Each structure stands twice: as C-alpha cells, then as structure tokens.
Amino acid sequence: MAIFLTKNHAYSDEYWQGTEVAYNLVYGGVNLPWEWTPDYRIRNVLYPFFIAIPMWAVKILGIDTW
C-alpha cells in the first residue's frame, strides 16, 4: 500500500545525479557517486540514458564546444 498511496519519491537524488551519469556516458572522466559504481550499481541507468541522448546528438554535431 505504501507504494501506491505515497505521493513523493524516495530517491530524489537519482534525478540530480542523473546528469552526472549521462555526462559520464557521453564524455567520460566523471567520478560517479557510489550508487552508480559497478561494485554496487543500485540505480537504474534508464533515466540517465534518456538525458544522454541529446548530449550525444550535441557531441556528434560538434556544437558542444565554442
């Protein structure tokens, strides 16, 4: 019942950390939080993947640098 009757999200830091993970997927070189490391990997990469799609497009088009 707690899953269906609760109106908030318990892991809101996943949204904030999603941009870091997406940047790491596209460009690399980011020290990820422990939740995203291969030893633990308790977060879902689906959300950061959707953030990374526009980043890949920007990188491929070459408009990510001035």
WOVENRA-V864353 format. One record per backbone hydrogen bond with DSSP energy under -1.0 kcal/mol. NH is the residue of the N-H (numbers start at 1). CO is the residue of the C=O. Records with the same first field share a line. If there is no record, write none. Layout:
BEGIN
NH: CO + CO
END
This chain:
BEGIN
5: 1
14: 11
15: 12
17: 13
21: 17
22: 18
23: 19
24: 20
25: 21
26: 22
27: 23
28: 23
32: 30
36: 33
41: 37
42: 35
43: 35
49: 45
50: 46
51: 47
52: 48
53: 49
56: 52
57: 53
58: 54
59: 55
60: 56
61: 57
63: 58
END
